[in-house]
C-alpha cells in the first residue's frame, strides 16, 4: 500500500517531534509513503463555524492524494484523522454539500469522486506493521517503564464512522507498549478527556482537567505518559508546568509520542526521534 503522508498543521509549528519520529519509524519498517504535495489544513479548526469550507479543505486533500497515485492517507494527528475520515461520510450522505465542494474544487481543475482510506499512525503500527514484527525488531526493551496511555477523544469517536481504536475498551496502544517491553496497565480514567478542545475559551478549566489526570496517573504508579495526538500531548505534556500551578500539585511526568517509544525500542538515537524537543524529562525516563 502506498501512503500519501498528511503532515497537518501542528507538526509544522510546535510538534516537530511527532512528525520526526513517525517518519523515522515508518522508514525503518519500509512503509511506502511520500508527502502529499500542495497539502492544506484539514479544516478541523473551522468545522463548527464554516462547515462548507471544512468540507472543501478536507475533500481537497483526498483529491490531491488520489491524483498523486496514493492508495491511502497516513495521519499523525487525531484531529486530522477524524476530519479526513468524517469527510467521506458527510459527502456520501449530503449530495448538496458534495455539489458545493466540487464547484469550489473546479476552480483548480479538481473534482471529488470518492474518499481514500485514512489510516492513523496507530493503525499503521498495529495493523500494517503488526505486534509480531515489532517484537522481533526490538533492540532495547523498555524495561522499567510503567506507561499510562492516552488515546484522545477523536481516535475513538464518533461511532458513525470507523475509528482506529475501540470506543469503550481501547487496548492497541497498551499492546504495542507491552510488546516493546514496557508495562501499560489500564486505569479507570483512561478515557477521560484532556480538555484541549476548550483551552481557547476556558483555559483554567482545561488545565485543571489535564493536570488532574496527570496527578491521578502519578498516584496510580505510572512513571511515563504515551500520547498519539499533538493536542493531547500539549495538554498532558508541554503544559505540565502551568497545569501544575493551576491545581497546586506536582504533575511533572515524562510524556512522549507512541512513535518515540517505538523508536527507542528499535535503538534509534535522540536526534532521529526528536527527543530533544520534548519538554517533560525524557532524559530521566531513558536513564
C-alpha positions as CSV (number, residue, x, y, z in Angstrom):
1,X,0.0,0.0,0.0
2,X,1.3,3.4,-1.0
3,X,0.6,6.1,1.5
4,X,0.2,9.8,1.0
5,X,1.7,11.3,4.2
6,X,-0.5,14.1,5.6
7,X,1.6,16.2,7.9
8,X,-1.1,18.5,9.3
9,X,-0.6,21.9,10.9
10,X,0.8,21.2,14.4
11,X,3.9,19.3,13.3
12,X,4.9,22.4,11.3
13,X,4.5,24.7,14.3
14,X,5.2,23.1,17.7
15,X,5.0,19.3,17.4
16,X,8.0,18.6,15.3
17,X,8.9,15.5,17.3
18,X,5.7,13.9,16.3
19,X,6.5,14.1,12.6
20,X,10.2,13.3,13.0
21,X,9.6,10.1,15.0
22,X,6.7,9.0,12.8
23,X,8.8,9.4,9.7
24,X,11.8,7.5,11.3
25,X,9.7,4.5,12.4
26,X,7.8,4.2,9.1
27,X,11.1,4.3,7.1
28,X,12.6,1.7,9.4
29,X,9.7,-0.7,8.6
30,X,9.8,0.2,4.9
31,X,6.3,1.7,4.8
32,X,5.8,3.1,1.3
33,X,5.0,6.8,1.9
34,X,5.6,10.2,0.5
35,X,4.3,13.6,1.4
36,X,1.1,14.7,-0.3
37,X,2.1,17.7,-2.5
38,X,0.4,21.1,-2.0
39,X,-1.5,19.8,1.1
40,X,-3.6,22.3,3.1
41,X,-5.2,22.4,6.5
42,X,-7.6,19.5,7.2
43,X,-10.3,22.1,8.2
44,X,-10.7,20.9,11.9
45,X,-10.4,24.4,13.4
46,X,-13.3,25.9,11.4
47,X,-15.6,22.8,11.2
48,X,-18.1,24.1,13.7
49,X,-18.4,27.6,12.2
50,X,-17.6,27.1,8.5
51,X,-18.9,23.7,7.6
52,X,-18.7,24.1,3.9
53,X,-15.2,25.4,4.0
54,X,-14.2,22.5,6.2
55,X,-15.6,20.0,3.7
56,X,-13.8,21.7,0.8
57,X,-10.4,21.7,2.6
58,X,-10.8,18.0,3.7
59,X,-12.0,17.0,0.3
60,X,-9.1,18.7,-1.5
61,X,-6.6,16.6,0.4
62,X,-8.4,13.4,-0.7
63,X,-8.5,14.6,-4.3
64,X,-4.8,15.5,-4.3
65,X,-3.7,12.3,-2.7
66,X,-5.7,10.2,-5.2
67,X,-4.4,12.3,-8.2
68,X,-0.9,11.7,-7.0
69,X,-1.3,8.0,-7.0
70,X,-1.7,7.1,-3.4
71,X,-3.8,4.2,-2.1
72,X,-4.5,5.7,1.4
73,X,-3.7,8.7,3.6
74,X,-1.4,8.4,6.6
75,X,-2.1,10.8,9.5
76,X,-0.2,11.6,12.7
77,X,-2.9,13.7,14.4
78,X,-6.2,12.6,15.8
79,X,-7.9,15.8,14.7
80,X,-6.7,15.4,11.1
81,X,-7.6,11.7,11.1
82,X,-11.2,12.4,12.2
83,X,-11.6,15.3,9.8
84,X,-10.4,13.3,6.8
85,X,-12.4,10.3,7.8
86,X,-15.6,12.2,8.5
87,X,-15.5,13.9,5.2
88,X,-16.3,10.7,3.3
89,X,-19.4,10.2,5.5
90,X,-20.6,13.7,5.0
91,X,-20.3,13.8,1.3
92,X,-21.9,10.4,0.9
93,X,-25.0,11.5,2.8
94,X,-25.2,15.1,1.6
95,X,-25.3,15.4,-2.1
96,X,-25.9,19.2,-1.9
97,X,-22.7,19.6,0.1
98,X,-20.7,17.5,-2.4
99,X,-22.0,19.7,-5.2
100,X,-20.8,22.8,-3.5
101,X,-17.4,21.2,-2.7
102,X,-16.9,20.2,-6.3
103,X,-17.9,23.7,-7.5
104,X,-15.1,25.1,-5.4
105,X,-12.6,22.4,-6.4
106,X,-13.4,23.0,-10.1
107,X,-11.6,26.4,-9.9
108,X,-8.4,24.4,-9.6
109,X,-9.5,21.8,-12.2
110,X,-10.2,19.2,-9.4
111,X,-13.1,17.0,-8.6
112,X,-14.1,14.8,-5.7
113,X,-15.4,11.4,-6.6
114,X,-14.6,9.2,-3.6
115,X,-12.5,9.3,-0.5
116,X,-9.3,7.4,0.1
117,X,-8.9,5.2,3.3
118,X,-7.4,7.2,6.2
119,X,-5.0,5.4,8.5
120,X,-3.7,6.8,11.7
121,X,-0.1,6.1,12.9
122,X,-1.7,3.8,15.5
123,X,-3.3,1.8,12.7
124,X,-0.1,1.6,10.7
125,X,1.9,0.4,13.8
126,X,-0.7,-2.1,15.0
127,X,-2.2,-3.4,11.7
128,X,0.3,-2.7,8.9
129,X,3.5,-3.5,10.8
130,X,1.9,-5.7,13.5
131,X,2.9,-6.8,17.0
132,X,4.9,-9.7,15.9
133,X,7.2,-7.7,13.6
134,X,7.5,-5.0,16.3
135,X,8.5,-7.6,18.8
136,X,11.2,-9.1,16.5
137,X,12.6,-5.6,15.8
138,X,13.1,-4.6,19.5
139,X,16.8,-4.0,20.3
140,X,16.3,-2.3,23.6
141,X,13.4,-3.4,25.7
142,X,11.6,-0.7,27.6
143,X,12.0,-2.4,30.9
144,X,11.1,-0.3,33.9
145,X,8.6,1.9,32.1
146,X,5.1,1.9,33.6
147,X,3.3,3.9,30.9
148,X,-0.1,5.5,31.1
149,X,-1.7,5.6,27.6
150,X,-4.0,8.4,26.5
151,X,-5.9,7.8,23.3
152,X,-7.7,11.1,22.9
153,X,-11.4,11.6,22.0
154,X,-11.1,11.8,18.3
155,X,-9.4,8.5,17.9
156,X,-12.3,6.6,19.4
157,X,-15.4,8.7,18.5
158,X,-17.8,9.2,16.9
159,X,-19.2,5.7,16.3
160,X,-20.8,6.7,13.0
161,X,-17.5,6.3,11.2
162,X,-14.7,3.7,11.6
163,X,-12.2,4.8,14.2
164,X,-8.7,3.3,14.9
165,X,-9.5,2.2,18.4
166,X,-12.4,0.8,20.3
167,X,-14.6,3.5,21.9
168,X,-15.2,1.7,25.2
169,X,-12.2,-0.6,25.8
170,X,-9.2,0.5,23.6
171,X,-6.1,-1.6,24.0
172,X,-3.9,-1.2,20.9
173,X,-1.5,1.4,22.5
174,X,-1.1,-0.8,25.6
175,X,-0.5,-3.9,23.5
176,X,2.2,-2.1,21.5
177,X,4.0,-0.7,24.6
178,X,4.0,-4.1,26.3
179,X,5.3,-5.7,23.1
180,X,8.2,-3.2,23.4
181,X,8.9,-4.4,27.0
182,X,7.1,-1.7,29.0
183,X,4.2,-2.2,31.3
184,X,0.9,-0.4,30.4
185,X,-2.0,-1.5,32.7
186,X,-5.4,0.0,32.3
187,X,-6.7,2.6,34.7
188,X,-10.2,3.9,35.4
189,X,-9.5,7.4,34.0
190,X,-8.2,6.0,30.7
191,X,-10.9,7.7,28.6
192,X,-11.1,11.0,30.5
193,X,-10.7,13.9,28.1
194,X,-7.6,16.1,28.2
195,X,-9.8,19.2,27.6
196,X,-7.7,20.5,24.7
197,X,-10.9,21.5,22.9
198,X,-11.8,24.2,25.4
199,X,-8.3,25.6,26.1
200,X,-9.0,28.6,24.0
201,X,-12.1,29.7,25.9
202,X,-11.8,28.1,29.4
203,X,-8.1,27.8,29.9
204,X,-8.2,27.4,33.7
205,X,-10.8,24.6,33.4
206,X,-8.9,22.9,30.7
207,X,-5.6,22.9,32.6
208,X,-7.4,21.7,35.7
209,X,-8.7,18.7,33.8
210,X,-5.4,17.8,32.2
211,X,-3.4,18.5,35.4
212,X,-5.8,16.4,37.4
213,X,-5.5,13.5,35.0
214,X,-1.7,13.6,35.2
215,X,-1.8,13.8,39.0
216,X,-4.0,10.6,39.0
217,X,-1.5,8.9,36.7
218,X,1.2,9.6,39.2
219,X,-0.9,8.4,42.1
220,X,-1.5,5.2,40.3
221,X,2.2,4.5,40.0
222,X,2.9,5.4,36.3
223,X,6.3,6.8,35.5
224,X,5.5,8.0,32.0
225,X,2.7,9.0,29.6
226,X,2.2,7.9,26.0
227,X,0.2,10.1,23.5
228,X,-0.7,9.9,19.8
229,X,-2.4,13.3,19.4
230,X,-0.5,16.6,19.3
231,X,-3.3,18.4,21.0
232,X,-3.5,15.9,23.8
233,X,0.3,16.0,24.0
234,X,0.2,19.7,24.6
235,X,-2.2,19.3,27.5
236,X,-0.6,16.2,29.1
237,X,3.0,17.1,28.1
238,X,4.1,20.5,27.2
239,X,1.6,22.2,29.6
240,X,2.6,20.3,32.7
241,X,4.3,23.2,34.4
242,X,1.3,25.6,34.1
243,X,-1.2,22.8,34.8
244,X,0.6,22.0,38.0
245,X,0.4,25.6,39.1
246,X,-3.3,25.7,38.3
247,X,-4.1,22.7,40.5
248,X,-1.4,23.3,43.1
249,X,0.3,19.9,42.6
250,X,3.5,18.5,41.1
251,X,2.4,16.9,37.8
252,X,5.8,16.5,36.1
253,X,5.7,13.2,34.3
254,X,7.7,12.3,31.2
255,X,5.4,12.3,28.2
256,X,6.3,11.1,24.7
257,X,4.6,10.1,21.4
258,X,3.9,6.4,20.7
259,X,6.3,6.6,17.7
260,X,9.0,7.8,20.1
261,X,8.6,4.8,22.4
262,X,8.7,2.5,19.4
263,X,11.9,4.3,18.1
264,X,13.6,3.9,21.4
265,X,12.9,0.2,21.5
266,X,14.3,0.0,17.9
267,X,17.6,1.5,19.2
268,X,17.2,4.9,17.4
269,X,19.1,7.9,18.9
270,X,17.5,11.0,20.3
271,X,18.0,13.2,17.3
272,X,16.4,10.7,15.0
273,X,13.3,10.7,17.2
274,X,13.3,14.4,18.1
275,X,13.6,13.6,21.8
276,X,15.4,16.8,22.4
277,X,12.2,18.7,21.6
278,X,10.2,17.0,24.4
279,X,9.7,19.2,27.4
280,X,8.9,16.7,30.2
281,X,12.1,15.0,31.3
282,X,12.7,12.3,28.7
283,X,16.4,12.1,29.9
284,X,15.3,10.8,33.3
285,X,12.9,8.4,31.6
286,X,15.7,6.9,29.4
287,X,18.1,6.6,32.4
